[in-house]
Amino acid sequence: MQQSLRPLLRRTHMTLQTLYCDACGSRDLVRMDDERYRCSHCGASALVSEARATARGPMPRAVASRGWLFGAAGLFLAALFAVVLWRMNHSLHADREVAIDPATIRLSAPHAVTDLNAPTHRDKLLLMVTNQGQRAIRPPQIVARFYDGTTRLETASGYAQTGVMLPGDSSPVLIDVPRQRGTRHEIVLGAPPAAAEALAGPIITFAQYRLVERDGRFKLAALVKAPAGKHAMQSCRASILLLDSANAPIAIGDGRCRVRDLPPGESTTVDASFVRFSGAAVAAMRYHIDYELTQPPPAPPRAVAAANREVMVAGAAERIATSQSWDAPDLLRAP
């Protein structure tokens, strides 16, 4: 009995294969027996083995055109995906590909100071590092090498105390002096300067703050609000200098936001501690806040540092009793 197949399918190697007439390309086929078929369109007949070969041969023009279009679309999408991946990878590693001339990093002459809050009044070297280049950089590591004559004794290091250094920025560096300090020391960059991609976003200031002094120690408790926009504030860092009446630094402070990934408009606390190296009274505070905004994955957070973000505030530190709480939330709640 003849069986009409529209189109005729044959199971080959566990897959279904469409057969076409090798004379006209029609798929309107009628099986004559197990080995032969007849085309209802042109009447041609052939062995199934021939049809199998035809199925692997040229397709009808319409089918070939659709295949070409799908193939071209696939190649275009693959190329587009490759370009997107390349741009993302280039963006992730762009900072490391930028060469920063070490000569653009200026180091001031260091001078010895004493950490008055350390149990043994630890000696330190204080110096200023300035970015004189044309690009933002990450806080550089500064290394001090201590010698006795020509014999190197020890090596110590410190980082510029800031989040990002924009062109023209200066930042203090504190380096611990070893017990065996020798007869001389030299100051060098610890590694080649690293570029930083910093956006010029909104400036963040302390929405509320309280600078206190207890038993000779300074503490700054503050509230910081995440900037408006569509991205959360992933982190923030407050870099603080306390100055005397002659505008000379007497303490260096560093504070981080307590909450990470803070939604726009919400607030968190900053709890900043200080290294104090002068007994002079506080006459002013200079600070800036650098922060990072989250980005859609897999992009990393983007650093934000406005060029005019430095804030100067005049005023003394408030003295509080030894028994009074030292925690930032308590200090902000106190009258």
N, C-alpha and C positions, 0 to 999 in steps of 0.2 A: 504494500500500500504506500502510495506517495504521501509525503508529508510536507506541507508548505512551511518554510521558515522565513520570517521577515524581521530582521536579517537572519541568515543561517549562522549559527554559533557552533563551534566545535571545541571540546575540551582538550587542551594541549598542555602537557606538563602541569596539570592541576590548575590551569587558568583558562578562562573563556576567551576564545579568539574569534573575531568577526571575519567572515569570508566575503569576498567580493567577486563578481564576475570578471574574468580576465579579459573579456572582449569589450564590455561597455562600462564596467565599474559599478553596475547596479548591485544592490544588496537584496533584491527581490528574487530569492532562489527557491527552487523546489527540489527536494532530495529524491533521486530516482531509486537508489539502493545505498548500501553501505559505502560504496566507493565512488558513486557518480552523483552529479547534480545537474539541473537544467535551469537556465536563466529565464524567468517569466517575461523579462523586458525585451531581450533580443533573440531568445530561443537557443542560444549557444549552450553546449554541454561540455563538461570536463570532468576529469578525475578529481576526487577529493584531495589527493596529493598535490595536484596542480593548483587547486584552489588555496591549499595551505601556503604554497609558495607565493601565490598572488597576494594573499593576505599580508605577507611580509614585504611585498613589493610596494610600488607607488600607490598612494592613497588617491582618492578622487580629489579634484581641484579644491572644492569647498572645504573638505576635511584638512587638506594640506595648508590652506590659507589660515584656518583657525589655529592649527598647530603652530604656524609661523608667528601669528600674533601673540599667542600665549607664551611662546619661547622668548620673543622680543620683550614682552612685559616682564617675564621672569628675570631676564638679564638686566633690565633697567632697575627693577626693585633690588636685585642683588648689588648692583653698582651703587645705588643710592644708600643702601644699608652700610656698605663698606665705607662710603664717604662720611656718613654720620659717625660711625665707630672711629674713624681716623680723627675727625674733628674733636670728638670727646676725649680721645686719648691724647691728642695734641694739647687740648686745654688743660687736662690733668697734669701734664708734665711740662707745660710751657715755662713755668718758673725756673725749673732746673736747667732749661736750655739757654737761658739768658746769662751771658757772662758779665759779671760785675767787676770792674777794675778795683782791686784792693786799694789803689792810691786815692780813690774817692772817699774812703773811710778815714776820717781824721780823729786821732786820739789825743786828748789833752795830756799834759804832764800829770802823773798821779801824785797825790799827796796822802800821807798817812793820817788815818782817823782811828778812833777807838769806838767800838760798839759799846755804848754805855749801858745797854740793857743785857749784854751777855754776862753770865755768872762771873767770868774772870776778865771782863772788859776786853774782849778779843780785838786785836789790832787788825785793821783792814786797809786796803788801798782804795781810794776814791778817785775816779777819773770820769771825764765826759767823752762820749763817742758821738760824732756828728756825721750824718750822711750828706756828703757834698756832691753826690752823683745826680743823675737825671731820672733814676727809677727808685721805686719803693723797695725796701729790703727787709728781710727778716731780722730780728734782733741778733746782732753778731756776737760771737763768743770772743772774749778777750782773755789772753793768756799772759800770766806773769811768770817769768823764769827767774829763780833766785840762785845767786852764785856766791861762792867764797873764792875770790880771785877768779881763776879760770875754771874752777870746779863747780859744776852745776849741782845744787843741793836738792831743791824741790821745785815743783811746778804747781801752780794753782790757777783757777780760772773763774770767770763770772760772765754773765750775759747782760746786755743792755736791758734795763728794766722797762720794757714797753711791749706792746703787741706788734706794731708795725712801725718802721722808720721811713717816713716819707722824705723826699728831697728837702734838705734844709733842717730836718729834725735833729735835735740833740737829746741824749738820754744818759743818765748816770749809770755807772758800773761800779759794783763793790766786789773786791777780791780779798779773800782771807789771806792773811800773812802767816806763813808757817812758823812754828816755834823756832826753828833754826833758819833765820832769815838771811844769814850770810852778810856779805859786805856790799852787794849791789843787786839790782834786778833790772830786767828789761821787759817791756810790754809789747806784745805782738798780737795780730789777729790769729785766732785759733784755727780758722778754716776760711776758704774763699767765701766772700759775701754771697748770700743767696737772695735772688730776686723774689719779690712778693707781689702778687696781683691784688691790689687793694682798690675797692670801689670808693667813689666819692659820694657817700650817702649822708643821711641826716646826722647831725651832731647830737650825741647823747650827753646830758649833764645830770648831776645828782638832783633828783626831784625833791629829795629831803636828805639832810645829812646832819651828823653831830660828831664833831672832833673833840675828844676828851683826853685828859692826861690823868693818869692814876699811878702814884708811886714812881714818877719819873718816866713812865711809859706812855706812848701815844696809841690811840685807837680811833679809827674812823668807821662809823656805822652810817650807811647810806641806803637810800632807795633808788633803784634805776628802773626806768620804764622802757620796754621794748618799742622800737620805732614803728610807726604805722606802715602798712603795706600788706603784701600777701605772703611774706616769708617770716617764719619764726626766727627769733634771735637765738642762735645755737649756743653762744657763749659770749662773755665780755670780760674785759680786763681794765681796771683803773690803775693808772700810773700816777703817783702823787709825790710832790716835793713840798716839804714844810720849810718856810724861809723865815729868817730873822729880819730885824728892822733894816739891816743893810742889804737885804735881798740875797743873802748867802744861805745855802742849804744847811739845814740842821738835822733833817731826818728824811729818809726815803721810804715811801710806802707802796705796797702792792696789794691789790684786792681783786677778787674774782666774783662773778655773779654766782649766787648760791644755786639758782635753778637754771637748768639747761633747756634748750628748745622752748623758749618762752614765747607764747603767741603774741602777735602785735597788740600793743596797748596795755598789756599786763605788766605788773611790777614784781621785782624781786630785790632781795637785800644784797649789799656788798659789805663784806667784813674785811677791812684793810688793817694790817699790822705794819709796824715801822722798825727800821734800824735807825736808832738815834745816835748821833756822834757829836752833838754839841749841847751844852747846857743852856744855851740862849733861849729866850722866850719866843714863841711863835707869833709872827706878825702877819703872815699871809700863807696861803696855800695855792699851789699851782698844780693842776691836774689835767689829764685827758683820758678819755675812755675809747678804747678800740673794741670792736665787736665783730662777730661773724654771723651771717645770715644763712639759714639752711637753703638748699637748692634741691630741685627734683632729682631723685637718684637716677644714675649712679654718680652724679656730679657732687664734688665735695663742697662744704660750706665756703662762702665767699667772704673774705675779710673786708671790713669797711673802716676807712680811716680818712676823715675829712682833713684837708690841709689847715684849716683854721679851728681845729678842735680844742686847742689849748685854752684852758679857763683859769683865770686868776681871781681869787677870792681873798679879801682882806679880813683879818680877825684873829683873835687869840684862841688857844685851846682851852676848853672848859675843864677846870680841875674838879674831880669827883673823889669821894671818900673811898678808902681801901675796901670797905664793906659793900660798896655798890657793885651791882652786876656789871660784868665785862662783856656780856653777849650782845651782839648787834641788835636783835629784836627788842631786848629789854631797854637798850639805850635809846632806840627810836620811840619806844612807848613812853619813856620818862618825860615829865614836863620840862 
